[in-house]
């Protein structure tokens, strides 16, 4: 008997999944699980395997080895059953049809459709429902893609760079809607280059690197995994330029940026670095010591992995 997500608590399961293109492994032995009600951000540098991972999840590609399951079945079976809604970057929208006509078609095709008016309103596109799709701006087209992904009562929503081209207010409205979806028990998986979105929205963050799962945890756990803290201060030097050499020689530095008289440092031992800073005989002003933001942690983690590969 097929095991379903309701009995296992697993929405998506990747088991040792590999997918290669020629000699390049886009996905390399990937194992992970997603669970009901999670909002999960998928991060990674270009070429990390994010799009291929989503394609495998949606049955658009087949793995070379390993197994992908969605709600205990194959991806295509789950999609045919209406359990998955997707918003992808690849593929265009139909030309010469209106927004309303396209959304109505998506609702008609979904096994558990919502009312067309509700779908339009949720995506914030009711006001241009009579406009041709090819006459929309990039941000408006993104909102149409979101409407198509949420045309019916799906348990998993998959989003690839969903807010690209949207203005700030549209992005805020979009994520408010996504929070509502998650609050209703749906699982939301989104790939994004906007790391501040992942930090603010996601319950869980997955970091891919060269097709492998490099980090998996909350945003706070990912930041802690970077093992560094951020130090920022200003130096006033009446003689002119700041002497960079002793600053770059401070202990436990992993990165340093000097812009005029403002210095920004990443350190794996902030206390020791600050102590050594005062030992130089300089007096930093506006000294701040804080944990890394998610973007800084992401860069630190992937850079460390790249260094291992060399």
Beta strands, then each sheet from edge to edge (+ up, - down):
strand 1: 12-21
strand 2: 24-34
strand 3: 39-43
strand 4: 65-70
strand 5: 84-87
strand 6: 156-160
strand 7: 187-191
strand 8: 204-209
strand 9: 212-217
strand 10: 229-234
strand 11: 253-259
strand 12: 262-267
strand 13: 285-291
sheet 1: 2+ 1- 4+
sheet 2: 5+ 6+ 7+ 3+ 8+ 9-
sheet 3: 11+ 12- 10+ 13-
end
